Structures are given as structure tokens and as C-alpha cells.
């Protein structure tokens, strides 16, 4: 349902639309000098949903080894932050090459069910990387590292661009739209839809995101009246949209963006108005946002979309203190939202065309700072959907020992990642339709890592 405007909110929301919302909501991209990667992308009915766990998820308390020797190592390293073995939810039927079995944080029963039913897998010890790094090359500075390593702002950006040797304001979802919507008419909704406002991941050279809320698109309903005052205000707005200002490029640009935003709002509102979602979602922002994502995917024909991407942020994962209490609550919100979303996709006949994945600024230190953990590097993430080869932990889950006992620990349990975001994104991009030969155009560092049949993530996506 579109966001309805009362008299009280008319001026506030109208001003937001006019004074910059037009740019954000209409998907008008900022101008960049560099050309877009010239990728070939056939139209397919597919959607990628990215959820950024904003702040740095302590993912080694999300996915925990449960085999005896490995759990004992985990317990010793994590000290007062270690979870009781009996509280962990078992992930059945999987052991890695080291003989490790795994369990999940007790607050994630929906994710446990998805894993055990083959609809979700984890990717272990992943982070943005430029090239492979060893302990030796880390300490002698001979290996290239991401800019701003351990920095929230830089790593948040690198997860969106997968170009950690640069600081860019455009990302690989944006390049998809450059390829698929090169001549998008102003009233057409961009294929990249954000529930977190402006972002880098969905910015291309000629394209950008279309921002909505969990209630729908933001705009003015100009054809409905409720009171004489509303009628007058809305008629005034309609009149404003028809004005012209020859010789005044600022006013002309301002009105052009506002017209575009309003036209797109009407398209989105019409396309989703009669698209029911058959699952009751929890009353949390993340669940409600994923409900709107499911509805938007179902309404793809009305939006004139084949492929779509979605960008969401779940903020608050920077747990320098109160880790155990806060992490339990937030993992529970995430798990329930993912379970509801996948259930809705199943019931709406969409499950075969959607892949959902998470990222987070960085992993966190294995060691406790007393009541929480500090910034790290490698961490664990998840990939969900019918096309996923579920029930597995892909990549190399690291040893959780410290210092000389761990070839990846560079101090305080900061772990060198063994899988690059490029490798995960390459698998997702290929599933979306990108030719393997075009991957280096999207991810220039992919040639530094095993890819294709040699990738540790080969076989992650089967659909």
C-alpha cells in the first residue's frame, strides 16, 4: 500500500519529494566520468536480495563448531562470550573436511530449519580482499590489503563495490541496471529497489536505486480527495507539475525530477496495490521490509521488470559491549524475518527465482574485550533460496585457536579471510545471467582468486 498523506504530512513529505526526494526516489543516478563495464546480461526472471548487517556481526557466535575438540578450542578462545554447547541448534548431516560439525545460536531456529531442509548454506571466513593474504605477507606488508581495513565506513563500502583497493560510489548491482535498463523511460521504476535509501551497491553510471519504505513508494496520491483542503492542496501540486520555466534550468531540473518521482510512485502504487502476501510477517522493521520485497517481486510484471535487486540494512551489530544479550535479540529478528520471507516466496510461487544473502562490515575479534568484541576481518555469512545448494558450509571455516596456533590470527583473534567477496559475488552474478568472461569487468580482483570450477564456492548455486 502506498504511503497516504494527511494534511499534516502533505507539506513535509511534499517538500522532501521536491527538495531532493525526486533525485533519490526516481532513480536518477549521479554523474561519473568512468564508463560502465560493458557486460552482456540477458533478461531472466530473477531477483537478488542483499541484507547488510550493519556494524559487524560477531558471526563466530552465529555459526559454532560442535565437534568436541573444535568446540573446546572455541570455548577456550571466546572465554566469557562462549555459548554453551547444549544451547546450540544442530545443523544436521554436514561435517567439513576437518571433521567439524556445526550448530547455530539458539535464537535462530528458522535458519536451522532452512539449513536442514536444504534451502540455506553458510560461507565461512569471507571478507573484501584484493589478493590472497598469509600471516607472513600481512606482517611484512607485502600483500595488498583493503583500504581502511577494520574501518566501518570503508568496509561497508567495500561490501557494496567489491573493489576494496578503491573508494568508489558505485556498485555491481548498479552495473546490472546499466546493462538491463540503458534507456529507461522516466516513468519506469528502476530495477534496483532499496529499502534503505541511497546506497552505493545499486548506483551505476547511468542508473541508481528506487527507494521505498516498508509501506511502499513515497509520493502524492493526486487523484483521491478526502476534504476540501486536501483537494485544494493536491490540485495545487498537480498544477505545479504542469508548470514550465523557460530560461531557468534550476527550476526546470527541479520540476523534472519531481515529475519523474511522482510518475514512478503512481506506477509502483498501481502495480503493488492488488498483490497480496499470504504470510503474516512479524512486526519488526526487517520483517516488514522483506514483506514489501516479496510483494515487489510478485509485482515485477506490473513494474516492467524481469531481473530485480533489493538492498536492505539491519543496523546495530557493532557490539563492543552487551554482546550476548544484544546478539541474541538481533539474530532472532534476522532468523524470523528470513524464515517468513522464504515461506512467503514458496507460497507465492517465487522461490525458484530469488536468492537472498547477507553481508556485514567485518567479522569481529575472537577474543573478548570484557563484555563484547572489537573490529576484525574475516567472518561468516549466509545465502538462502531454492537455487542454493543448501545444508553446507562453503569455504574454509577457520581454526578458532589464537596466535601461533592459528595461521590466520594476526592478533586478538582478528582472522585473515580465506574467501573473498569477489568469489561469492561471482557465483551470484553468474546465476543472475552474467557470462563468466564478463566477471573481471565487474570484479577486477577476481583473477587473483580461484574461480569457476576451482572456486571454493563452486556449486553454491544450482538453479
N, C-alpha and C positions, 0 to 999 in steps of 0.2 A: 504494500500500500504506500502511496506517495505521501510525503510529508505535507500535511494540511497546514494552512496558515490562518491563524486567527488575526483579528485586527491588531492585537497587541504585538504579534510577532511579524506582521507584514513588513513594517519598516526595517526591523532588524535583519530579517532574512533577505529582504529585497536589497538592502544595502550591501550585504555580503555577496549576493549574486553579482551586483553591479560593480562593486569596488574590488573585485579580484576573483570572486567565485566563478565568473564567466570563464576566466582562464583555466581555473582548476577543474571545473565541472565539465567543461566542453571538450576536454582532451586536447587543447591547443598546446603543442609542445614548445619548450624554449628552443631558441635557435642555437645550433652548434656548427662550428666550421668543419669538423671532420665528417667524412661521408659515412653513411650507414654500411655495415657489412653487406655485401651483395650475396645474400643467401637465397636459395630456392626453397620454398615452403609450400607444398601442395595443401589444398584445403581438406581438412578432415574434421569430423565431429569429435573434438577432444577438448578437455579443459585441464589446466594445471592450477592447483590451489596451493599457495605458499603462505604458511603461518610463521611469522617471525616471533620467537620467544625472546622478547626484547630485554636485554640486561645481562645475559649469560647464565644459561641453565646449568645447574650442577647435575650433569647428566650421568655421572658415575654413581649417583644415588637414585637415578631413574632406572638404569639397567645395571644389575648387580650380579657378579658370578656367584653361584651357589654350590658348585662342587667344593668339597671340603678344603683342600689346600688353597684353592683360589679365594674362597670366602675368608679363610683365616688371614690371608695376605691383605685382603680388602679391609678386614676389621682392624688389623694392626695399624694400617696406614691411616685410615679415616678416624681412628680413635673415638672421641666423643660424638662424632657425627655418623658413625656406622649404624646401619639399620639392623635390627635383629633378624637373624636368618629365618626364624619361624614366621615373621611377618610378611616375607616376600611372596609374591604371587608367581607360581611356577610357570615357566614357558616350556611347554611340553614338546618332546620329540626333537629337540635340537641340542647338539653339542658341537663346539667348534673344533678346529684341528688340534687344539691344545687339550681337548677333553673337557672343556668348561661347559657346564650347564648354567642357565641364567634364570633370574627372577626379576620381577618388576616391583617397584614401590607399591605398597599396599593400597594406595589411593587410585590405582589405575586398572580396575577390573575390566572396563570396556576395552582398553588397549590389549589387555591379556587375552580377552575373548577374540579380538580381531587377529592377533598374532596366532593363536592356537587354531583358528579357523582358516588360516592361510590368506588373510587379506591385509596383512601388515608385516613389515620387516624393519629391522634397525640397520643403520650404517654406523659402524664403530669408528671412533677416533678420527673424525673428519674436521677440517677447517680450511679456510682460504690458504693457499700456498702458491708460490711462484715456481719452485722446483723442489725436489726431494731434499730433506734435511736430515742429517745424522747428528748425534751428540757432538762428534768431533767438529763437523763443519759449522755447527751452531756456535761453539765456543771460540773457534778461530776466525769466525765471521767470514768464512769463505763461501757460504751458501747465501743466496738471496732470500730475504725474509719479507713478509708483507709490510708495507708502510704502516707505522703506528701500531705495531704488534702489542697486544693486550689493551689497546685503547678502544673504548666503547664506540666512539664515533667512526673511527676508521674501519674496525672490523664489521660494524653494522653496514657500512657502505660496501665493503668487500664481499659480503654475503650476497649483496644485490647485483654487483657487477661481475664478480668472479675474475676481476683483474686487479689483484692486490698489489701489483707493482705501480699502480697509478691511482690517482684520486679523480674519479670520473663522476659525472652526474647523469649517466645513462646506463641502462642495464639490458640484459639479454631478453627479458620479456618485451622491452621496448623495440628491440630489433625484430622480434617476431611481427609486431604490428607494422613496422616499416615495410616488411616484405608482404604482408597479407592485406594491408589497407593503405596502399601508397597514394591512392586518390580518393580518400574517404570524403564523401559529401558532408557539409557542416551538420546536417541533422542526424547523421548516422552515429550511433553510440560506438565509441572506441571498443575494441575487443578486450582491452586491458582494463579491468574494473577493480577499483581499490575501495576497501572499507576502512582505510587508514589514511585517507587524504593523499596529498602529494608524496610521491616516493621516487626513488632512483631506479628501482628494478624495472618499472614499467615505462620509463622515459626512453624514447628512441631519438632519432634525429628529426623525424617529421611527426612523431606520434607521442602520445602521453596517455595517462590513465583517465578514466572516467570515475569520479569519486561519488560514492553513495554512502548512506548510513544503513543501519540495520532495519530502518523503516522504509528505505527506498531512496529514490532520487530526490534531490532538493531543488525546488523551483516553485513557481506560482501557478495555481490552477486558475487559469484566466477565464474559463468557460462555465464556472459554477459560482452562484451567488447565494448569500445567506442573509444579508441585511443591506439596507440602502447604503450604509457607509462602506461595507465591503465592496459592493457593486461599484461605487464611485472610485474607490482605490484601485480595484482591479482594472476597470475601464481606463483609468489614468495610466496604468502600467502598459496596457495594450497600446494606448496612444503613443507612449514613449518609444515602444519598439518600432513604430512605423515612421518615426521622425528621421530626417536626414539633415546633415550639417556639412554642406559643400564647403570645401576650403578649410575645414577644421579636422585634421587627421586624428587628433586625440579623441574627440567625441565620436567620430565615425568608428574608430577601432573599439572604443568602449561599448558602443551600441552593437557592433558586430559580434563581439564576444558574448554580450548579454543575450542577443537573439539566438545565437548558437546554443548557449546553455539552456535557454527556455525550450527551444525546439527539441533538444535531446531529452530534456525532462519529460516532455509530453510523449515522446516515443517510448521511453523506459516505462513510464507510468502505464501507458496503454498495453505494452507487451506483458507486463507482470500482473496487471490488475486481476485477471481471472486465471491465475496459476496457483492452485492450492498446493500446500506442502502437507503431506499426510501424517507427519510425525510431530509429536509435541516436543519442542525443544525447551531446555532449561532456561530459566530467566537470568542468564549471565550474558554479558556483552559478547563473549566469544561464541556461545551457542546461538544467540540471536543473529550474529553476523553470518555464521555458517548456514543458518536457515535461509537468509537472504541470498547467499551464494547458490544454494540448491535451487531456489526459485529462479534465479537469473540464468542458470544453466538450462533449466527446463524451458525458459522463455527465449532461448537462443534464436529460434526461427523468427520470432517477432522482432528481435533486435538485429536481424540480418547478420548473424554470426554463425560461423562454423567453429573454429577454434576460439577459445577464451582463456585468459589468465586472470587470477584473482590474488590480491595482496592483502594480508591481514596482519595486524600486530597485537600481540598479547604482552602488555608491558608489566614490568615489576619483578624480573628474575635476578636482579643484582643483589644476591643475598649474602652481604658481608656479615650480617648477623641474623638471628632468628631463622636460621636456615631450616631446621627440622619442621618447625610449625608452619612457616610460610610456604615452604616447598610442598608439603603435604597438601595444603589447601589448593595451591595453583596446579599441581599435577592432577588433582581431582577434577578441577574445572576443565583442564585440557582433555583428559581422558573421556569425560562425559560428553563434551562437545564433539569429539571425534567419533564416538560411538553413535551419537544421534545423527551426525551428518552422513556417515556411511549407511546407516539404516534408512535414512530418507532417500539417498541415491538409489539404494536397492529397490525401494517401493515405488520410486518414480521412473524406474527403467533407465537410469542414467549411470549405473555403477561401472559399466564396461568402458565408459569414455572419460572417466575422471581419475586423476592421480593427485593426492594431497601429500605434501611434505613439509617438514618443519626445519627451521634453522635457528641459530642463536649466536649472539655476538662471538662467543668463545666458550670453551669448556672452562672449568674452574680448577683451582688447586685441589689436589687430593688431600692435602693437609688442612687441618682446622686452624683458624685464627683465634679460636676460643669459643665462638658462637656461630661461625659461618665460614665461608671460604672466599678467597680472593681471585683475581683475574688469572685465567690460564690460557691455553691454546686449543689443543685437540679436545673434542667432545663427541657425544653420540647424538644421533638424530633418527628420525623415523620417516618411512614412506608408506603410504596407505592407499589401497584401492584394489579393485578386481584385477587390473592389469599387473599388479605386483606379485612376484614370486614370494609369497608370504611365508611366515613361520621360520625365518632365518635371521642371522646376524651377519651382514655382509661386511667386508673389510677385515681389518686386523684389530680385534679387541686387545688393548694393551695389557701388559703386566701392571699391576697396581702396587708393586713394590716401589721403594724410594732409592734415590741416589745411585750408588754403584750397582745396586741390584736391578736397576731398570735402565735399559739402553735408551729410553725415550725421556727420562726425567731430567730436566735441566735446572731443577731446584724447586723445593717445596711442593713437588708433585705437579709442576707445570709440564704437560706432556707434549712432545713433538707429535703432530698428527701424522698418520700413515696413509690417509686418503685425502685427496684434495677435493674441494668443492667442484672443481672442473670435472672430475671423474663422475660425480653424481649428476651434475648438470648435463654432461654429455649424454648419459643414458636417458634422462628426461627429455632432452631436446630431440634425440633420435626417435623416441616414442611419439613425440609431437609431430614429427614429419621431417626433421632436418636431416639432410644427407650427411653421412659420416665425413665425406670430403669437405663439407662446409663447417665442421665443428671448430677448426682453428680460427675461422673468421669470427666466431662468437667468443671463443675461449683461447686466446693466443698461447697460453701456457700449457694447453692440453698435450702438446707434443713432448713435454718434459715428463709425462707420466704414462704408465701403461694404459692403453685404451683399447677399445674394441674387444676382441676375444681374449686379450691379455689383461683386461681390466679386472681388478678385484670385485667390481660390481657387475661384471658381465652376467647376464641372466636375471638381473634385478627386475626388469620389466618384460613381461611375456606377451602382453596384448598389443 
